[in-house]
Amino acid sequence: MTKLINVIRRSENTRLVTFRNIRYGESNAALITHLGGRLLFDVTTSVAHSLSDDDAAHVERYSDTGNAADLLASKRVAALIVEGALFSSDAARKVHRKSDRLRLQDVVVQIAYGCNLKCTYCYADEGEYGGGEQVMMSPETAERVVDFAFKNRGSSTLGFAILGGEPLMNQRCLRHFVEYATECGRRDGVEVEFSITTNGIGINDDLVAFFDKYKIAVRLSMDGTKDINDRYRLTSKGSGTYDAVNFKYGAALKASPVKFQVRASFFGEHGDRLLDQARTMVEELGYDDIKMDFIWGVDGTVGEVTQENLDPTLNGIDHLSQWFEQQVLDKNFDWRKFNPYSKYMGRLVQKPVATNIYMAENKGELVAGGSILENSGVECGAGINVVSVSASGEIYTCHRTEGNPKFKMGDIFEGVDASFIEYWSDNWRLTHPDADCSRCWARFVCLGGCPAFGVYKKDNPMQNDRVRCQLRRQFIANSIILHSKLEQRCEQAAGSEEQLVAP
């Protein structure tokens, strides 16, 4: 660990991981350079091939000259191309199946438009989503949300992500909603899953028992180090929340059987301190399941990553990744419990295609469903597989677009405007000309990213933001490196076992 820290200190202003997009024919790959060597990542197969320095030099020369002879001068690269393991057609991963209706797998439920904190970077305007006043979902509306979700489900399971504002401000509705949805699941033979994202304020033994009884997965919001958290996550009186959230409410969750995760925001202003935040959460506070992401919002949002602070933030991602690699390889930290690495590495393991069709039973009838990739190549399934319902029952493409009338799909009383279904079904972000994803080497790991960010920045869900794309690619490149090292370890272990059993 000491050696790793010294490497990081020497490299504070140096990019530890770089990559180049390599196009050959109609396909492409990424040449990834890191402290341990060079990888050539094939887009179509999502497989990373280790290269010698000589082979990598041939690839770089080809990238500069465009002369195929320079590329094929590498016998290893030439052999991989002949085998179809490199620069093969990705047509098989570009099958896009249209949908003529909602096929819900998850529903975001905003049971409280209001919050008891005043976080400076809140994309939801202190939980009110631009409405200017608090609105609490009624139990009657909650039942209509559940009925709508069951009517439009596209899977044998149905997930409800309970958000706000702060959902614990509306506990009466929360309890009724969960109990009603559970009963509907029993009635229809549907497996119902719940999660709740909360700042934790007010968690007590009674709530913990409720979470445990209904197997509600909890996401506890906090932002890593005390100084960073208490700069952004404030009470209504302007004081910090770090101590209360971690040493009272977080401690109550840690002491319980409830499945919970810490949800942390990272900031462009502190892009060089991502490692500090992660080490605080894991090594000091003892959290072992973490979701991290950069803040969201319109231009000018406090703490956002901008072109001006992008470089130190990309370096911060590399330093964080080096530490995380050490945690996984040397301390057996479960990579599936640290997002976004878990998201990207999961796709490297599964190598998902664009249509993962299943059959689901609905009232005794088998109906076709699809994976979260079916609607537009975006990773979340917004607008087809996932929708968000406001405290008053309005339906939006996702919780990030709530309050934006252009992305209001309808409501739970009258239903959804069919034109939205047609839009999301006809537009596939991985090939849409506005998105510019089709030439990106990370497209089948990224899956186009979040369309809501295009809404924030350009009022167009099919457009990308350069800064956001670079952040994602840096995380993806580091995830590929770690995934490759884990594969090598497995291969070496398998080889050792073969030697042990050899006659």
N, C-alpha and C positions, 0 to 999 in steps of 0.2 A: 504493500500500500504506500509506503514511504517513497519508493521509486516512482510510482504513478503520480503522486503529488508533486514530486520534483519535476517530472516531465511537464505537468500542467503549468507549474509556475514558470518554467522556462519558455512555455509556449503561449503565454497569456495574450499576446498580440499576433499569434501565428495560427492560421487555419490548420487544424490537425487532419481534417478530412476534406479532400477536394474531388470534383468529378467533372467529366467532360462527356457531352452527348455525342455519340459516334453513330453516324448514319451510313448504312450500306444497302444499296438497292432501295427497297420500299420499307425496310425495317430499321431499327436502331438498337443501341445498347449504351451502357454507361461505363466509362473507365473510371473506377474509383481508386483514389490513392489515399492510403492511411499509414499510420506509423508502422504497421506490421507488414505492409506489402501493397500489391496491386490486385484489383479484382476487375473482371469484365462481366458486367451484369446484363444478361439477356432479357429484353423486355417481354418477349412472348412467353417464354417458359418460366420467368421469375427465378432463374438459376444464376448464381454468381460463380464464375470460373476464376481460379487463382492463376495469375500470370507471373512469369519470371520478368526480371527487368528488361531483358532483351525482347521478349514478346510484347511487353508494354510499350517499349520504344517503337516497335513497328506500328502498333495501333496509333500512337501519338503522331508518328510521321504521316500515316494515312489521313488522320484528322486534319493535319496541316495542308497536305498536298491534294487530297481527293483522289490520289492514284491508287487503284485497287491492288496493283502489284506490291505496293508498300505494305498493305495489310496482309496479303497472302504470303508474303515473305516469312511470316511467322507460321511455322509448321503446325503449331498447336492451334492457332486461330483458324487456319485453313482446314484442319481436320474437324474442328467443331462445326464449321459451316457445312462441310460435306455431310456430317452426321445429322444435320438439322437441329443441332443444339444451340446454334447462334445465328442471329439475323434471319430466322425463319419467319414465315408469314404469320401475322397475328389475327388472320381472318376468323379463326375459330373462336377467338375471344371478343369478337365484335358483333355477335348475334344479339340483336336488340328486339325483345318481344314486347309489342305494344299491349297496353292494358285498357280495357273499356270501362273499368270501374275501380273504386277504391279496393285495395286488398290489404287491409290494415293488419300490421303485426304489432305496432306500438302506437299508443296515443299519449301525447303530452297533455296533462291536465293542470291548468293554472287555477287552483282553487282559491288563491288569494292574490288580488291585485293590490298589493300593499306590503310594506316591510317595516320591521322594527330597527333596521340599521340604515345608515346613509353612506354606503360605499361610494367612493368618489368616481369609480369607473363603471358603475352599473349601466348596462345597456338597456335595462328595463325602466329607467327613470324612477329609481327608488321603488321598483316593483309595480308602478302604476301604468307602465307602457304608454306614456304620453297622454293618458286620459285626464290627468290632473286631480284625480281623487281615488280613494281606496274603494275597491269593490270586492266583496266576498261572495264566492259561489254559494248558492243555496243548495240544501239537500235535494230539492226537487230537480234542479238543473243537473246536479251530479248524477242522478238516476238517468236523466235523458242522455247524458254523455255516455254512460255505460251501455244503454240500449243502442245508441248510434254505433258505438264501437263493435258490439256483437253483431249487429245487422250487417256491417261492412267489413267484417274480419276476412282475412285471406289466409289464415293459418289455423292449425289445431291448438296453437298457443296465442295468448293475447297479453301484451305487456302494457302497464299503465305507469308512466313516469310523472310523478306528482311534483309540481313546481309552484313557484310564485313569481314575484314577490317572495314572501316567506310563508310557506304552507302551514307552519305550526300556528300561525295567527288565526287559522280557521279550523280548529280541531274538531268542532262539531261536524262540519261537512266532511273533513278528512275521514273520520271514523265511519260515518254513514256510507261514504263512497266506497271504502274498502270492503265493508261488510256486504253491501249490495252487489258489488262486482264479484265477490267471492261466491255469493249465493247463485248468481247468474252462471258462473263457471260450473258450479256443481250441477245446475239444471241442464246445461247444454253439453256437459262433458268436455269443457274447454279448460285447459290449464292456464290459470291467470297468475301473472307475476306483477309485483309492485316494486317500485323504487321511489325514494323521496329525496330531493335535494334541499338541504336546510343549512342555515347558519348555525344551528344547534342551540340557539338561545331558548331556554325553557325546557330542554329535555330533562325528564325526571323518570323515576322508577315506573310510574304508570305508563308513560309513553314507550319506554323501553320494552315493557311487557307486551304492549300492543304491537310494536314492531316485530317482536319475536313471534307472537301468536300467528300473525299473518305473513311471516317471512318477508317483511318489507326490507329491501336493501337500502341502506342509508348512505347518502353522499353528504359528507360534512365539509362545508366550504371554509377554507382558511388558506393563507398565502405564504406559508413557509416561515421565514425568520420573523422575529418579533418586530424589528424595526420596519421591515417592509409591510407586514400585515397591518401594523398599527398606523401606517401612513395612509392606507387606502380603505381598510375595513373598519368603519367608525360607528359608534353608537349615535343616537339622535343628539346627544350632548357633545359629540366630538371627541370622545375618548376612545382608546384602542380596545380591541376585542380579543387579542391573542391569549391572554391569561385565562379568561373565562372560557373561551371556546376549547382550549386544549386541556386545561387542568381541572375543569369541572365537567363540562358537557362531553368533551372527547374522552375523558377518563371514564365517564359512565358507560360510554359505548364500548370502550376497550375491555371493561370489566364484565360485559354482557355477552350472551351468545349471538347477538345481532350481527349480521353481515354488514360491514360498513366500509366505506372508502373515503379517503380525503380528496377533495376536489380543490386544486390550487391554481391560481392565476399567476402568470409570469409576465413581466413588464419590459418593454423596450428600454425604459429608463434604467433598468437594472438587469439588462441582458447579459452582463458579465457576471451576474451573481446567481445564475440558475443552479449551479452546483451548491452554493450556500443554502439555497432554499430546499433542495432535495435532501442534502445531508441533515439539515435540521429536522425535516419530517421523518426521515428513516432512522438516523443514528441517534438523535437527541430525544425525539418524541416517541419513537418506536412504532410508527405507523407502517404497515406492511402492504397496503393496497392504495395506490395513488393514481389519480387522474390529473394530468397537468395540461394546460393549454394557455395560449396567449389571449389577452383580453380582446373583446369584440367591441365594435361601435363605429360610428361615423367618424370621418376625419376630425382630428382634434380631441378625441376621447383621451382622458388622462391615462397615461401609461402605455399607450399603444406603440407597437413597433412601427417605425417609420424608416424611410431610406436613410435618414441621418444616423439612426442608432442601429441599423441593420448589421453592420460588420461585427461590432462587439457582441451582438446577440447571436449571430451565427457561430462565433468563437465560443460563446457560452454554451451553445448546444453541443459542440464538440467536447468541451470539458465535462459537461454533464454526462455525455455518452461514455467517455472514458471511465468515469467513476461507476456508471451503471454497469458497464461491461465487467468491471472488477467485481462488483456485487454479485453478478450472475455467475461468472466463471469460477470465482474463488470462494464465494460465501453462499452459493446456492440460492440466491434470491430468485424467486419465481418471476420470470420476465412477463408472464401473463398478468401480473399485478402492478404494472407500471405503464400507464398510458401516456404518450402515444406509441411507445415502443411495442406494447402488446397489440395494438391495432395493426401496425405495419408488419410486425413479425408474424402475426397470425395469418395475414394474407400471403406472406412468403411461404408459410407452412402449407396452407390450404390451396394456394394458387387458384382462387375462385375464378370461374368464368362468368360471363355477363348474364347467363340465364341458368339458374339453378332451380329447375321446376320441380315442384312437389305436388302431391294430391292431398287435399284436405277434405275432411267430412264436414258437411254443413247441413244439419237437419236431415240426416240420412242420405244425403246426396254427395257424391265425390265431385269436387270442383278443383280446377287448376289454380295453383298459386305460383308465386315466384320468389326469388331471393330479394334481398334489399337492393340488388343491382338492377332489377328489372325496369325501374321507372325512368331513369335518365343517366345511368352510369354514375350517379353521385352516391357517396358512401352511406348516407343515412336513409335513403328512400323517401325523402320529403315529398309530400304531395300525392303519393300513391300508397306507400306502405306505412308511412308515418304522417300524422297531422297533429296540430296543436289546437286545443280548445281553450278559449279565454274564460275568465271567471263568469262572464255573462252568456257563454254558450256560442260565441262566434268561432268559426273554424278558419285557421290559417295554415299555410304550407308547413310552418314549423314555428317553434317558440321564438326564434330569432326574428321572424317577420311580423310578429304580433303588433298590432297597432298601425301597420302599413296597409291602407285600403287596397292597394294594387295586388296584395297577396292574400286578401280575405277570400276564402273559397266558398263561404256560405255560413250556415249555422246549423246547430243540432235540431232545430225545430222545422226548418224548411228543406234541409239537405244541402248538397254541394252543387255548385255551378258546373255543369258538364264540360264547359270550355276549359276549366282548369285541368281536368283529367286528360283532355285531349292535348293540352299544352305539354304537360309533364310526360305524357306517353310519346308524343311526336319528337320531343327534343332530348337528345342523348348527349350529355356533356362531353363525353370522351371523343365525340366526332363533330360536335357543333362548332361552326366557324368562329363564333364569338369567344369560345372558351380557349382555343389554342392549346387543347390538351393532346391532340392527335399526334404531335411530334415530340412530346415530352417522354423521356426515358422512364419516368416514375409513374406513368399513367395507370398501370394495372395494380400498383400498390397504393397509390393515392386515390384512385377512382374518381378523380375530378374535384375532390374536395367539397367544401360546404357551399351550396348555392346562396345561402343567406349572406355570406360575405360579399358576393357579387351584388346583392341587393343593397347592402350598406354602402359600398364604395361606388357602384356604377348604376344602381337601380336596375340591374339586369342579372338574374340568377345564372345566366349562362356565361357571364364574363368572369375572368380571373383577375386577381390582384397580384402584381409582380412580387411585392414584399411577402405576401402570404405564401405564394408558391415557393419562394426560396427557403422560407422557414420549413415548409413541409419536406422539400427535397433534402435539406440537411439532416432532418430527423430520419428520413427514409434511407439515405446513404449509410448513416450510422447503424440503423437497424439491419441493413443488408450485411454489414461487416460482422456484427454480433451473430446473426443467424448463420453466416458462413463458418465462423469459429465454432459454434455449437455443433454444426454438422460435421466438421473435421474431428471434433472430440468424439462424437458418436462413432464415426468411422474407425478411429484409432482404437476405441474401446472394443468394437466388434472384432477388429483384427487381433487384438490381444486375446480375446476369448477363443478365437479360432486356433490360435497357437497353443492355448492351454489344453484344448481337447484333441489336438492333432496327435496321431499315433507316433 
